Amino acid sequence: MIVVTGASGGIGREVCLALAARGEDLVLTARDRGRLEELAEEIRALGATAAPHSCDLRDQEQVAQLAARILREHGVPDAVLCLAGHSIRRGLAETFGRPHDLVRLTGTNLLGPATLLLALMEPMCTAGRGRLVAVTSASTRIPTPGWAAYGASKAGLDSWLRSLRPEAARHGVRIAIVEMPLVATAMAAPSYGSAPLGALTPSRAARRVLHALDAPRTLVSPPWARAGAVLSQLAPTLAAGVAGRAGAVLLRAAARSPRPTSPAARREGRG
Ligand SMILES: NC(=O)c1ccc[n+]([C@@H]2O[C@H](COP(=O)([O-])OP(=O)(O)OC[C@H]3O[C@@H](n4cnc5c(N)ncnc54)[C@H](OP(=O)(O)O)[C@@H]3O)[C@@H](O)[C@H]2O)c1
């Protein structure tokens, strides 16, 4: 049985459909119960099983209850795929007075997933088997102007998992991280439009997640992100400047593509 967070949309939904085509038993989680139930129906029509459980990862109590329910009703997972995420793009001037952005982003991208993983990882370690895959972002390695809070929350999960990885491996639990580049989903649309320049499609992004699940890989990351990570260490100001300029190119390209209509959605990544 495989647990997928962020199953209700974007990359997570594509991952679930691909796993369903293989006949995997799935536990689907996100906040939107309606979208989870629709996906579960679609998966059952493919001949696989899917159990939808809604949960807000920012609510620690809900996360603890979700973990207990998964273990009680479905047993110890073979794999947990952490795809749920939230993003906010703000420059420094817009960030003043908004420490709650950090609370929101760390809740969804770090504390919620970590709480869920801790609860599920313990019985997985006892069973001596399992696989964890977390989707972080290329901006984890290349700190990028405008994405400070998002990058920090993803970097936190990345560092936490990298530190746990050797001990988890000794218990038979393999941890893989996918540093995802830009993908044309609802998350990217408020900043970069519905068809961002150079973005992956959700199905291509899903293939990266499946590769991390299947292959003995600890890191799935584009070569340019690995090179950017080295540059960030050697010349941090230059690297952030290059990343900022690349972001500006994407924003200019997005100005010519369709935009979401809600002002709130334009200000923030949805999620
Ligand atoms: N799109 C990109 O360009 C990009 C780039 C790098 C990394 N990533 C990462 O890739 C992953 C998938 O993103 P995506 O592009 O597929 O985004 P998306 O289409 O916005 O989907 C995000 C998913 O996370 C769930 N979610 C958001 N907030 C949640 C919360 N508080 N509690 C529980 N679930 C929550 C959403 O479901 P509900 O709304 O139903 O809760 C949805 O299923 C994320 O971790 C994201 O950070 C994306």
Ligand as a Chemical Component Dictionary entry (heavy atoms), coordinates in Angstrom:
data_LIG
# 
_chem_comp.id                   LIG 
_chem_comp.type                 NON-POLYMER 
_chem_comp.pdbx_formal_charge   0 
_chem_comp.three_letter_code    LIG 
# 
loop_
_chem_comp_atom.comp_id 
_chem_comp_atom.atom_id 
_chem_comp_atom.alt_atom_id 
_chem_comp_atom.type_symbol 
_chem_comp_atom.charge 
_chem_comp_atom.model_Cartn_x 
_chem_comp_atom.model_Cartn_y 
_chem_comp_atom.model_Cartn_z 
_chem_comp_atom.pdbx_ordinal 
LIG N1  N1  N 0  4.605  23.170 -9.704  1  
LIG C1  C1  C 0  5.887  23.487 -9.596  2  
LIG O1  O1  O 0  6.434  24.285 -10.381 3  
LIG C2  C2  C 0  6.725  22.870 -8.499  4  
LIG C3  C3  C 0  8.113  23.112 -8.530  5  
LIG C4  C4  C 0  8.906  22.560 -7.523  6  
LIG C5  C5  C 0  8.332  21.767 -6.546  7  
LIG N2  N2  N 1  6.987  21.541 -6.566  8  
LIG C6  C6  C 0  6.431  20.722 -5.486  9  
LIG O2  O2  O 0  5.718  19.644 -6.051  10 
LIG C7  C7  C 0  4.688  19.236 -5.163  11 
LIG C8  C8  C 0  3.366  19.148 -5.905  12 
LIG O3  O3  O 0  3.032  20.464 -6.354  13 
LIG P1  P1  P 0  2.008  20.734 -7.554  14 
LIG O4  O4  O 0  2.717  21.569 -8.530  15 
LIG O5  O5  O -1 1.364  19.469 -7.968  16 
LIG O6  O6  O 0  0.981  21.696 -6.780  17 
LIG P2  P2  P 0  -0.618 21.734 -6.747  18 
LIG O7  O7  O 0  -1.200 21.391 -8.051  19 
LIG O8  O8  O 0  -0.955 23.052 -6.126  20 
LIG O9  O9  O 0  -0.972 20.570 -5.714  21 
LIG C9  C9  C 0  -0.629 20.712 -4.348  22 
LIG C10 C10 C 0  -1.232 19.567 -3.585  23 
LIG O10 O10 O 0  -0.939 19.767 -2.181  24 
LIG C11 C11 C 0  -2.158 19.719 -1.438  25 
LIG N3  N3  N 0  -2.064 20.609 -0.285  26 
LIG C12 C12 C 0  -1.803 21.943 -0.291  27 
LIG N4  N4  N 0  -1.858 22.445 0.953   28 
LIG C13 C13 C 0  -2.162 21.396 1.772   29 
LIG C14 C14 C 0  -2.369 21.280 3.165   30 
LIG N5  N5  N 0  -2.268 22.335 3.998   31 
LIG N6  N6  N 0  -2.665 20.063 3.666   32 
LIG C15 C15 C 0  -2.762 18.988 2.859   33 
LIG N7  N7  N 0  -2.589 19.036 1.534   34 
LIG C16 C16 C 0  -2.286 20.236 0.997   35 
LIG C17 C17 C 0  -3.229 20.163 -2.437  36 
LIG O11 O11 O 0  -4.499 19.635 -2.142  37 
LIG P3  P3  P 0  -5.681 20.399 -1.347  38 
LIG O12 O12 O 0  -5.764 21.769 -1.904  39 
LIG O13 O13 O 0  -6.866 19.528 -1.640  40 
LIG O14 O14 O 0  -5.285 20.336 0.075   41 
LIG C18 C18 C 0  -2.736 19.491 -3.727  42 
LIG O15 O15 O 0  -3.149 18.148 -3.776  43 
LIG C19 C19 C 0  4.668  20.281 -4.028  44 
LIG O16 O16 O 0  5.326  19.768 -2.910  45 
LIG C20 C20 C 0  5.424  21.448 -4.619  46 
LIG O17 O17 O 0  6.030  22.247 -3.615  47 
LIG C21 C21 C 0  6.171  22.066 -7.512  48 
# 
loop_
_chem_comp_bond.comp_id 
_chem_comp_bond.atom_id_1 
_chem_comp_bond.atom_id_2 
_chem_comp_bond.value_order 
_chem_comp_bond.pdbx_ordinal 
LIG N1  C1  SING 1  
LIG C1  O1  DOUB 2  
LIG C1  C2  SING 3  
LIG C2  C3  SING 4  
LIG C2  C21 DOUB 5  
LIG C3  C4  DOUB 6  
LIG C4  C5  SING 7  
LIG C5  N2  DOUB 8  
LIG N2  C6  SING 9  
LIG N2  C21 SING 10 
LIG C6  O2  SING 11 
LIG C6  C20 SING 12 
LIG O2  C7  SING 13 
LIG C7  C8  SING 14 
LIG C7  C19 SING 15 
LIG C8  O3  SING 16 
LIG O3  P1  SING 17 
LIG P1  O4  DOUB 18 
LIG P1  O5  SING 19 
LIG P1  O6  SING 20 
LIG O6  P2  SING 21 
LIG P2  O7  DOUB 22 
LIG P2  O8  SING 23 
LIG P2  O9  SING 24 
LIG O9  C9  SING 25 
LIG C9  C10 SING 26 
LIG C10 O10 SING 27 
LIG C10 C18 SING 28 
LIG O10 C11 SING 29 
LIG C11 N3  SING 30 
LIG C11 C17 SING 31 
LIG N3  C12 SING 32 
LIG N3  C16 SING 33 
LIG C12 N4  DOUB 34 
LIG N4  C13 SING 35 
LIG C13 C14 SING 36 
LIG C13 C16 DOUB 37 
LIG C14 N5  SING 38 
LIG C14 N6  DOUB 39 
LIG N6  C15 SING 40 
LIG C15 N7  DOUB 41 
LIG N7  C16 SING 42 
LIG C17 O11 SING 43 
LIG C17 C18 SING 44 
LIG O11 P3  SING 45 
LIG P3  O12 DOUB 46 
LIG P3  O13 SING 47 
LIG P3  O14 SING 48 
LIG C18 O15 SING 49 
LIG C19 O16 SING 50 
LIG C19 C20 SING 51 
LIG C20 O17 SING 52 
# 
